[in-house]
Amino acid sequence: MAYPVLTGAVLIEANGAALNNAGQDEGIRADNAIVVKQIRNGRLRYPYVSGQAWRRWWREVLYADFGWKPSEVIRERKSAYTSGDPVQYEEDDLFGYMAARKRGQGQGTLRRISPLKNSLLISVLPNVIDRDFGHLSRNLPAGADFLLFESEHYTTYLQGAFTVSLGDVGRFRVGEMYDLSEDMVKGYKDRLHTISEDPLQVGLAQEQRIGRVRDAVQALARLRGGARLARNLSDVSPVVAVVGFLDGGNAPFQRLFRPDASMERVVFDLERFRTVLRDYRDRLLRPEGRQPAVWAGFLPGVLANEEDVRRALGEEEPFRGAVQLADSASDALLGASAAVGSVYAQYAG
């Protein structure tokens, strides 16, 4: 296979949340107002979480729950970069880097394109942003004015997509403006092996590559993070997940969720999903000994067409046999994680 990927879509429930803010703006009732990040489309406003913030949450779960060691950040006067060491640091391998060192500093610039790519997390429902008015009055001196402030929050569902290029995880090209320097390869000669007959292509053992991908997928099931959680607590672990294995670098499971006619609830777009699976029917990668190539799961009560989705995925073509309906979003992600080793053995050797 030319380009095996693990790709998926998630839906995250945000309840009275302000997960990613854009900074200060002019307030209606107070001079000090903090607004959320949002996309405007005509009169419609959609709150969103930046791709950078999503990646930050993802990384921090990998640090805390899976023992990944953060790559050291080198700070210079006008730049900052990580160690650029994907052998020692899993995050440098999966999330990529641009270590822009000067040639006189030894290694020159090293650059790794991230095998893990993700979109923004964008609200499915429009015009869900509300303003909240507050004040600081606690323990002020007698006669002092209250300190007034405004903020924004939203109650909605955010959708996003991601891919992991399985063939790129744990494989590196040697040379300036690539992944590793020649000195680094020499230093890791006991952990790296050459790929094919190209001395400039080296890689980790397959067990390490599989482990890193599994960690990343399982961490998504435990996702946590976000801004202003002290006053706007919200669980950001996925409530719906669709994840599978394909041949090709695209992320076709995008915009699988849309508003219902009332613009108040979320619908899983079965027709879009059906069309995507038909288009990719010859590029679905089925793990050895298992028929499904895609896992889907959702929390009860989230989808307006929940029963239609359950029936279609279990009984209708092209879903039947290609999609495994899991008990929850977490189970869908864990199911795909368990199949990573088989996919590597067959397609990403």
Secondary structure as UniProt FT lines:
FT   STRAND          4..17
FT   STRAND          21..25
FT   STRAND          33..36
FT   STRAND          38..41
FT   TURN            42..43
FT   STRAND          44..49
FT   HELIX           51..66
FT   STRAND          73..75
FT   STRAND          80..82
FT   TURN            86..88
FT   HELIX           90..95
FT   STRAND          97..99
FT   HELIX           103..105
FT   STRAND          110..112
FT   STRAND          116..118
FT   STRAND          121..123
FT   STRAND          129..136
FT   TURN            138..139
FT   TURN            142..143
FT   STRAND          147..165
FT   TURN            166..170
FT   STRAND          171..174
FT   TURN            176..177
FT   HELIX           182..187
FT   TURN            188..191
FT   STRAND          193..195
FT   TURN            196..197
FT   STRAND          198..203
FT   HELIX           206..221
FT   TURN            229..231
FT   STRAND          240..247
FT   STRAND          257..259
FT   TURN            261..262
FT   STRAND          266..268
FT   HELIX           270..279
FT   TURN            280..283
FT   TURN            288..289
FT   STRAND          294..298
FT   TURN            300..301
FT   TURN            304..305
FT   HELIX           306..315
FT   TURN            317..322
FT   STRAND          323..325
FT   HELIX           329..347
//
